């Protein structure tokens, strides 16, 4: 266990520069962490969240829980780079990390996968 903890801590420390830590929440209260490269597209973000949920139906991602069910508030499925998207939202004051440095920065998103279990 000690070796695993050391490897995990090293991974987290080296990931701060090129990865995002995303806390993904479902309306039922279930949540999980996705560690994802900053240079992926938003389409790839959808794919990664789908893989984590083992749900390959049509999931929908949102920035806030109160936006769930509002189509124009969805995170777009596009070729936009995740880093660009989050930087723009942060600059506009729309999104801020809920865990900040010196810990790894963690952003929150919400998923509607039509399963509340």
RAVEN-V146481 format. One record per backbone hydrogen bond with DSSP energy under -0.5 kcal/mol. NH is the residue of the N-H (numbers start at 1). CO is the residue of the C=O. E is the energy in kcal/mol with one decimal. If there is no record, write none. Layout:
NH|CO|E / NH|CO|E
This chain:
5|1|-2.6 / 6|2|-2.2 / 7|3|-2.6 / 8|4|-2.9 / 9|5|-2.6 / 10|6|-2.1 / 11|7|-2.5 / 12|8|-2.6 / 13|9|-2.3 / 14|10|-2.5 / 15|11|-1.4 / 16|12|-0.8 / 16|13|-0.6 / 18|15|-0.9 / 19|15|-2.0 / 20|36|-3.5 / 21|105|-1.0 / 22|20|-0.6 / 22|34|-3.2 / 23|21|-0.5 / 23|107|-3.2 / 24|22|-0.7 / 24|32|-3.2 / 25|23|-0.5 / 25|109|-2.4 / 26|30|-2.7 / 27|111|-0.6 / 29|26|-2.2 / 32|24|-1.9 / 34|22|-2.7 / 36|20|-2.8 / 36|34|-0.6 / 38|18|-2.4 / 40|37|-1.3 / 42|80|-1.7 / 43|78|-2.0 / 45|41|-1.8 / 46|42|-2.0 / 47|43|-1.8 / 48|44|-2.7 / 49|45|-2.4 / 50|46|-2.4 / 51|47|-2.3 / 52|48|-2.2 / 53|49|-2.0 / 54|50|-1.0 / 54|51|-0.5 / 55|50|-2.1 / 59|57|-1.2 / 60|112|-1.8 / 62|110|-2.9 / 63|73|-0.6 / 67|64|-1.3 / 68|65|-1.3 / 70|67|-2.5 / 71|69|-0.8 / 73|70|-2.4 / 74|71|-1.5 / 75|61|-3.2 / 78|76|-1.2 / 82|40|-3.4 / 83|38|-2.1 / 85|81|-2.5 / 86|82|-2.9 / 87|83|-2.3 / 88|84|-2.3 / 89|85|-2.1 / 90|86|-2.4 / 91|87|-2.7 / 92|88|-1.8 / 93|90|-1.2 / 94|89|-2.3 / 95|89|-1.3 / 98|106|-2.3 / 99|106|-1.3 / 103|100|-1.1 / 106|99|-2.2 / 107|21|-2.4 / 109|23|-2.4 / 110|62|-2.8 / 111|25|-2.9 / 112|60|-2.9 / 113|111|-0.6
